[in-house]
Amino acid sequence: MLGTGLATGLKIPADSYSKESKPIILSTWNHGLRANEVAWDIIKKNGKAIDAVEAGVRETEADPKVSSVGLGGAPDRDGKVTLDACIMNELGDAGAVAFLQNILHPISLARKVMEDTPHVMLVGLGAEKFAYEKGFKKTELLTAKAKLAYEEWLKTSKYKPIINIENHDTIGQIALDKHQHFSGACTTSGLSYKMSGRVGDSPIIGAGLFVDPEYGAATATGLGEKVMKTLGSFLIVELMRQGASPQEACEEGIKRIMKQANNKLDFQIGYIAIDKNGHHGAAAVHKGFQYAITQEGVHELRDAKIMAG
């Protein structure tokens, strides 16, 4: 098991990985099950992981029943739905958007940033303008249900970030395809009733998501401010590069956050990770974090290992 420092002297040559490892898809939370089904339909037909993860999380972005991603997401304190997303492909290329309004699929716009611009991230009105230039349509994202909840919240306007099974915050999806290629996607409407302009970890490369073409991929969910302070997804992939298993790396990522927080654990963080051998890991600060896993066409919902208590 790893301690609080990085492992040393454990770098594994890329060609030591199994050439026979099978495809695997992981997604955060129970809405990841449907996202995995969509992604698997692409991977099972010999499709690319990048196409699979984009299609998978688009399913969640368009689902108004999910209150923390895309359409139907809870607004900020000003009543505006603002979206963040990022994507990474098998080459380690990346694209992201943040503080985006009026666009249904920020993950697809993030991919456009990655493939059609010299940049990694576009934000706010600049990102929205770029979306219209690329043919995206303006969409009202505040649903009647979300508006009613917001109006009820206004009666007290109390604010405390709570990340739990009722307020999932984010879908992150990572995949290894039949070509032995990794990709990942992460998209969210962020914390309910956040301050206008707040951006969390989800669009930040190395925080909400990281993909190393040779060694693995990781993604995060939970209170983004904590993930950003430790660059959690990068840390997990770096630990795997130095020899840790995905499970060991996820646990160490959570330990690092708990230590940084001086064990004042009034928040939730969850991590999932995969490596080139098709092994995976998942860990969380508190109970309640579930993740969807798909292997050989079987879709399951599992509980992550709890690190507090």
Kinemage of the C-alpha trace (Angstrom):
@kinemage 1
@onewidth
@group {chain A} dominant
@subgroup {mainchain}
@vectorlist {calphas} color= white
{ca met a 1} P 0.000 0.000 0.000
{ca leu a 2} L 1.122 3.549 -0.652
{ca gly a 3} L 1.762 6.136 2.018
{ca thr a 4} L 1.154 9.855 1.757
{ca gly a 5} L 3.986 10.412 -0.715
{ca leu a 6} L 4.321 9.389 -4.336
{ca ala a 7} L 5.699 5.963 -5.026
{ca thr a 8} L 9.225 6.025 -6.396
{ca gly a 9} L 11.130 3.822 -8.797
{ca leu a 10} L 8.002 1.977 -9.939
{ca lys a 11} L 7.515 3.246 -13.473
{ca ile a 12} L 6.172 0.485 -15.665
{ca pro a 13} L 7.175 0.399 -19.338
{ca ala a 14} L 4.144 0.908 -21.552
{ca asp a 15} L 4.823 -2.299 -23.466
{ca ser a 16} L 4.543 -4.359 -20.268
{ca tyr a 17} L 0.766 -3.995 -20.259
{ca ser a 18} L -1.337 -6.886 -21.433
{ca lys a 19} L -2.307 -6.753 -25.080
{ca glu a 20} L -5.354 -8.901 -24.283
{ca ser a 21} L -7.070 -6.675 -21.718
{ca lys a 22} L -10.769 -6.250 -22.372
{ca pro a 23} L -12.690 -3.016 -22.802
{ca ile a 24} L -14.095 -1.403 -19.682
{ca ile a 25} L -16.278 1.637 -18.983
{ca leu a 26} L -16.734 3.373 -15.645
{ca ser a 27} L -19.119 6.219 -14.832
{ca thr a 28} L -19.989 8.094 -11.670
{ca trp a 29} L -23.340 7.618 -9.905
{ca asn a 30} L -26.416 5.627 -10.862
{ca his a 31} L -27.148 7.762 -13.914
{ca gly a 32} L -23.901 6.318 -15.219
{ca leu a 33} L -25.683 3.052 -15.954
{ca arg a 34} L -27.576 4.521 -18.886
{ca ala a 35} L -24.498 6.441 -20.003
{ca asn a 36} L -22.525 3.184 -19.989
{ca glu a 37} L -25.177 1.432 -22.057
{ca val a 38} L -24.902 4.107 -24.734
{ca ala a 39} L -21.102 4.078 -24.635
{ca trp a 40} L -20.943 0.273 -24.774
{ca asp a 41} L -23.075 0.218 -27.930
{ca ile a 42} L -20.207 2.050 -29.627
{ca ile a 43} L -17.310 0.136 -28.098
{ca lys a 44} L -18.797 -3.303 -28.772
{ca lys a 45} L -18.900 -2.422 -32.484
{ca asn a 46} L -15.152 -1.721 -32.421
{ca gly a 47} L -15.776 1.988 -31.988
{ca lys a 48} L -13.424 4.490 -30.384
{ca ala a 49} L -13.431 5.356 -26.714
{ca ile a 50} L -13.605 9.088 -27.474
{ca asp a 51} L -16.863 8.634 -29.391
{ca ala a 52} L -18.204 6.348 -26.679
{ca val a 53} L -17.642 8.726 -23.766
{ca glu a 54} L -19.013 11.707 -25.645
{ca ala a 55} L -22.185 9.824 -26.550
{ca gly a 56} L -22.493 8.352 -23.076
{ca val a 57} L -22.473 11.588 -21.130
{ca arg a 58} L -24.628 13.336 -23.723
{ca glu a 59} L -27.349 10.966 -22.589
{ca thr a 60} L -27.101 12.381 -19.069
{ca glu a 61} L -26.815 15.974 -20.261
{ca ala a 62} L -30.154 15.612 -22.045
{ca asp a 63} L -31.975 13.917 -19.160
{ca pro a 64} L -34.120 16.487 -17.280
{ca lys a 65} L -34.505 14.079 -14.360
{ca val a 66} L -30.821 14.522 -13.462
{ca ser a 67} L -30.667 17.686 -11.361
{ca ser a 68} L -26.923 18.258 -11.538
{ca val a 69} L -26.022 17.837 -15.223
{ca gly a 70} L -27.193 19.730 -18.299
{ca leu a 71} L -30.916 20.102 -18.984
{ca gly a 72} L -32.773 20.326 -15.691
{ca gly a 73} L -29.645 21.123 -13.725
{ca ala a 74} L -30.072 23.333 -10.685
{ca pro a 75} L -29.301 27.007 -11.407
{ca asp a 76} L -26.903 29.342 -9.658
{ca arg a 77} L -28.031 31.929 -7.095
{ca asp a 78} L -29.153 34.215 -9.917
{ca gly a 79} L -31.380 31.551 -11.442
{ca lys a 80} L -29.068 30.814 -14.400
{ca val a 81} L -28.055 27.290 -15.407
{ca thr a 82} L -24.314 27.336 -16.113
{ca leu a 83} L -22.466 24.293 -17.364
{ca asp a 84} L -18.885 22.996 -17.222
{ca ala a 85} L -17.346 20.089 -19.142
{ca cys a 86} L -14.106 18.618 -20.419
{ca ile a 87} L -13.008 15.738 -22.614
{ca met a 88} L -9.719 13.948 -23.305
{ca asn a 89} L -8.836 11.498 -26.077
{ca glu a 90} L -6.381 8.640 -26.564
{ca leu a 91} L -3.563 11.047 -27.455
{ca gly a 92} L -3.926 13.092 -24.300
{ca asp a 93} L -5.516 15.966 -26.227
{ca ala a 94} L -8.053 17.953 -24.214
{ca gly a 95} L -10.886 20.429 -24.582
{ca ala a 96} L -13.051 22.175 -22.018
{ca val a 97} L -15.793 24.753 -21.546
{ca ala a 98} L -16.840 26.537 -18.379
{ca phe a 99} L -19.543 28.940 -17.189
{ca leu a 100} L -21.455 28.067 -20.366
{ca gln a 101} L -25.131 28.980 -20.768
{ca asn a 102} L -27.868 28.014 -23.257
{ca ile a 103} L -26.073 25.031 -24.817
{ca leu a 104} L -27.521 21.556 -24.267
{ca his a 105} L -24.365 19.514 -24.827
{ca pro a 106} L -21.274 21.177 -23.361
{ca ile a 107} L -19.328 17.930 -23.760
{ca ser a 108} L -19.678 18.111 -27.540
{ca leu a 109} L -18.632 21.742 -27.492
{ca ala a 110} L -15.598 20.784 -25.393
{ca arg a 111} L -14.693 18.277 -28.091
{ca lys a 112} L -14.968 21.028 -30.698
{ca val a 113} L -12.592 23.153 -28.629
{ca met a 114} L -10.186 20.209 -28.548
{ca glu a 115} L -10.368 19.403 -32.252
{ca asp a 116} L -11.099 22.741 -33.955
{ca thr a 117} L -9.161 25.342 -31.958
{ca pro a 118} L -5.592 25.854 -30.732
{ca his a 119} L -6.950 26.186 -27.185
{ca val a 120} L -7.904 23.885 -24.332
{ca met a 121} L -10.646 25.913 -22.621
{ca leu a 122} L -13.256 28.487 -23.605
{ca val a 123} L -15.537 30.114 -21.043
{ca gly a 124} L -18.697 32.163 -20.706
{ca leu a 125} L -19.873 34.271 -23.626
{ca gly a 126} L -16.834 33.317 -25.687
{ca ala a 127} L -17.696 29.641 -25.396
{ca glu a 128} L -21.340 30.335 -26.190
{ca lys a 129} L -20.407 32.349 -29.282
{ca phe a 130} L -18.131 29.547 -30.452
{ca ala a 131} L -21.012 27.093 -29.995
{ca tyr a 132} L -23.279 29.071 -32.309
{ca glu a 133} L -20.477 29.324 -34.869
{ca lys a 134} L -20.283 25.525 -34.784
{ca gly a 135} L -24.012 25.089 -35.330
{ca phe a 136} L -25.173 24.474 -31.766
{ca lys a 137} L -28.695 25.715 -31.040
{ca lys a 138} L -29.705 27.981 -28.179
{ca thr a 139} L -31.628 25.936 -25.616
{ca glu a 140} L -33.476 26.879 -22.442
{ca leu a 141} L -31.918 24.672 -19.784
{ca leu a 142} L -33.980 25.751 -16.760
{ca thr a 143} L -36.870 23.289 -16.571
{ca ala a 144} L -40.148 23.995 -14.799
{ca lys a 145} L -39.203 21.561 -12.036
{ca ala a 146} L -35.806 23.160 -11.479
{ca lys a 147} L -37.364 26.637 -11.512
{ca leu a 148} L -39.875 25.656 -8.818
{ca ala a 149} L -37.096 24.235 -6.657
{ca tyr a 150} L -35.098 27.435 -7.130
{ca glu a 151} L -38.071 29.598 -6.144
{ca glu a 152} L -38.507 27.494 -3.016
{ca trp a 153} L -34.814 27.885 -2.209
{ca leu a 154} L -35.131 31.673 -2.541
{ca lys a 155} L -37.431 31.740 0.506
{ca thr a 156} L -34.456 31.065 2.771
{ca ser a 157} L -31.476 31.366 0.393
{ca lys a 158} L -29.446 29.161 2.674
{ca tyr a 159} L -26.341 27.788 1.023
{ca lys a 160} L -24.217 24.878 2.047
{ca pro a 161} L -22.563 22.609 -0.503
{ca ile a 162} L -23.909 19.109 -0.017
{ca ile a 163} L -22.823 16.349 -2.355
{ca asn a 164} L -24.795 13.170 -1.801
{ca ile a 165} L -27.059 10.727 -3.534
{ca glu a 166} L -29.744 13.399 -3.988
{ca asn a 167} L -27.331 15.979 -5.391
{ca his a 168} L -25.033 13.894 -7.539
{ca asp a 169} L -22.944 16.673 -9.026
{ca thr a 170} L -21.298 15.545 -12.266
{ca ile a 171} L -21.127 12.595 -14.541
{ca gly a 172} L -17.593 11.500 -15.241
{ca gln a 173} L -17.052 8.614 -17.656
{ca ile a 174} L -13.777 6.888 -18.572
{ca ala a 175} L -13.317 4.080 -21.071
{ca leu a 176} L -10.770 1.664 -22.502
{ca asp a 177} L -11.752 0.410 -25.967
{ca lys a 178} L -10.786 -2.635 -28.050
{ca his a 179} L -7.915 -0.667 -29.580
{ca gln a 180} L -6.345 -0.257 -26.107
{ca his a 181} L -7.155 3.436 -26.191
{ca phe a 182} L -8.363 5.515 -23.247
{ca ser a 183} L -10.702 8.488 -23.308
{ca gly a 184} L -12.723 10.359 -20.728
{ca ala a 185} L -15.497 12.920 -20.380
{ca cys a 186} L -16.795 14.950 -17.454
{ca thr a 187} L -19.820 17.275 -17.448
{ca thr a 188} L -21.929 19.066 -14.838
{ca ser a 189} L -24.171 21.978 -13.959
{ca gly a 190} L -22.194 22.290 -10.747
{ca leu a 191} L -23.303 22.907 -7.202
{ca ser a 192} L -26.928 23.880 -6.697
{ca tyr a 193} L -27.340 27.630 -6.095
{ca lys a 194} L -23.629 28.361 -6.377
{ca met a 195} L -22.363 31.917 -6.712
{ca ser a 196} L -22.620 33.268 -10.240
{ca gly a 197} L -19.359 32.571 -12.052
{ca arg a 198} L -18.347 29.654 -9.848
{ca val a 199} L -16.477 26.931 -11.713
{ca gly a 200} L -15.584 23.637 -10.088
{ca asp a 201} L -13.222 20.837 -10.966
{ca ser a 202} L -15.220 19.285 -13.804
{ca pro a 203} L -13.718 21.292 -16.696
{ca ile a 204} L -10.233 21.466 -15.191
{ca ile a 205} L -7.807 19.049 -16.833
{ca gly a 206} L -6.029 17.124 -14.086
{ca ala a 207} L -8.697 17.890 -11.500
{ca gly a 208} L -12.057 16.571 -12.697
{ca leu a 209} L -10.530 14.357 -15.392
{ca phe a 210} L -7.163 13.121 -16.600
{ca val a 211} L -6.139 10.640 -19.295
{ca asp a 212} L -2.606 9.378 -19.859
{ca pro a 213} L -2.428 7.526 -23.197
{ca glu a 214} L -0.095 4.862 -21.778
{ca tyr a 215} L -1.138 4.344 -18.191
{ca gly a 216} L -4.775 5.078 -17.457
{ca ala a 217} L -7.605 7.471 -16.758
{ca ala a 218} L -9.372 8.885 -13.726
{ca thr a 219} L -12.301 11.174 -13.023
{ca ala a 220} L -13.824 12.802 -9.975
{ca thr a 221} L -17.148 13.788 -8.483
{ca gly a 222} L -18.043 15.765 -5.393
{ca leu a 223} L -17.055 19.119 -3.977
{ca gly a 224} L -14.893 20.478 -6.758
{ca glu a 225} L -12.980 22.936 -4.635
{ca lys a 226} L -11.377 20.034 -2.766
{ca val a 227} L -10.470 18.187 -5.957
{ca met a 228} L -8.970 21.317 -7.511
{ca lys a 229} L -6.671 21.896 -4.548
{ca thr a 230} L -5.075 18.474 -4.980
{ca leu a 231} L -5.381 17.959 -8.772
{ca gly a 232} L -6.917 14.649 -7.847
{ca ser a 233} L -7.388 12.962 -11.205
{ca phe a 234} L -3.852 13.748 -12.312
{ca leu a 235} L -2.546 12.508 -8.977
{ca ile a 236} L -4.343 9.196 -9.366
{ca val a 237} L -3.070 8.589 -12.896
{ca glu a 238} L 0.446 9.603 -11.858
{ca leu a 239} L 0.330 7.097 -9.014
{ca met a 240} L -0.723 4.398 -11.486
{ca arg a 241} L 2.161 5.419 -13.746
{ca gln a 242} L 4.485 4.855 -10.797
{ca gly a 243} L 3.121 1.373 -10.117
{ca ala a 244} L 0.001 1.707 -7.965
{ca ser a 245} L -3.122 -0.226 -8.840
{ca pro a 246} L -6.200 1.854 -9.735
{ca gln a 247} L -7.726 1.004 -6.347
{ca glu a 248} L -4.596 1.992 -4.431
{ca ala a 249} L -4.387 5.215 -6.427
{ca cys a 250} L -8.024 6.166 -5.801
{ca glu a 251} L -7.637 5.522 -2.084
{ca glu a 252} L -4.482 7.623 -1.945
{ca gly a 253} L -6.278 10.422 -3.804
{ca ile a 254} L -8.998 10.470 -1.163
{ca lys a 255} L -6.435 10.312 1.649
{ca arg a 256} L -4.637 13.308 0.171
{ca ile a 257} L -7.846 15.346 0.206
{ca met a 258} L -8.711 14.260 3.740
{ca lys a 259} L -5.251 15.281 4.924
{ca gln a 260} L -5.453 18.630 3.140
{ca ala a 261} L -8.826 19.237 4.820
{ca asn a 262} L -7.345 18.471 8.248
{ca asn a 263} L -9.957 15.716 8.551
{ca lys a 264} L -12.839 18.212 8.641
{ca leu a 265} L -14.868 15.933 6.422
{ca asp a 266} L -18.130 17.804 5.857
{ca phe a 267} L -18.042 17.069 2.127
{ca gln a 268} L -18.077 14.165 -0.292
{ca ile a 269} L -15.531 13.262 -2.969
{ca gly a 270} L -15.509 10.168 -5.164
{ca tyr a 271} L -12.887 8.922 -7.625
{ca ile a 272} L -12.912 6.197 -10.267
{ca ala a 273} L -9.948 5.000 -12.333
{ca ile a 274} L -8.919 2.384 -14.914
{ca asp a 275} L -5.589 1.124 -16.213
{ca lys a 276} L -4.382 -0.493 -19.437
{ca asn a 277} L -4.957 -3.996 -18.060
{ca gly a 278} L -8.646 -3.275 -17.597
{ca his a 279} L -8.304 -3.087 -13.820
{ca his a 280} L -10.305 -0.428 -12.035
{ca gly a 281} L -10.639 1.309 -8.702
{ca ala a 282} L -13.134 3.495 -6.838
{ca ala a 283} L -13.020 5.281 -3.495
{ca ala a 284} L -14.942 7.989 -1.661
{ca val a 285} L -14.751 9.958 1.553
{ca his a 286} L -18.185 8.857 2.802
{ca lys a 287} L -20.703 6.157 1.990
{ca gly a 288} L -23.236 6.858 -0.734
{ca phe a 289} L -20.998 7.121 -3.782
{ca gln a 290} L -21.875 4.524 -6.382
{ca tyr a 291} L -20.367 4.012 -9.790
{ca ala a 292} L -21.435 2.153 -12.928
{ca ile a 293} L -19.101 -0.439 -14.424
{ca thr a 294} L -19.445 -2.183 -17.777
{ca gln a 295} L -17.374 -5.188 -18.840
{ca glu a 296} L -18.247 -7.748 -21.525
{ca gly a 297} L -21.624 -6.083 -21.977
{ca val a 298} L -22.640 -6.480 -18.327
{ca his a 299} L -23.706 -3.245 -16.624
{ca glu a 300} L -23.463 -3.067 -12.829
{ca leu a 301} L -23.803 -0.460 -10.112
{ca arg a 302} L -21.268 -0.812 -7.294
{ca asp a 303} L -20.368 0.959 -4.076
{ca ala a 304} L -16.997 2.681 -3.830
{ca lys a 305} L -14.675 1.942 -0.937
{ca ile a 306} L -15.273 4.338 1.967
{ca met a 307} L -12.194 6.039 3.386
{ca ala a 308} L -13.672 7.950 6.350
{ca gly a 309} L -14.861 6.317 9.537
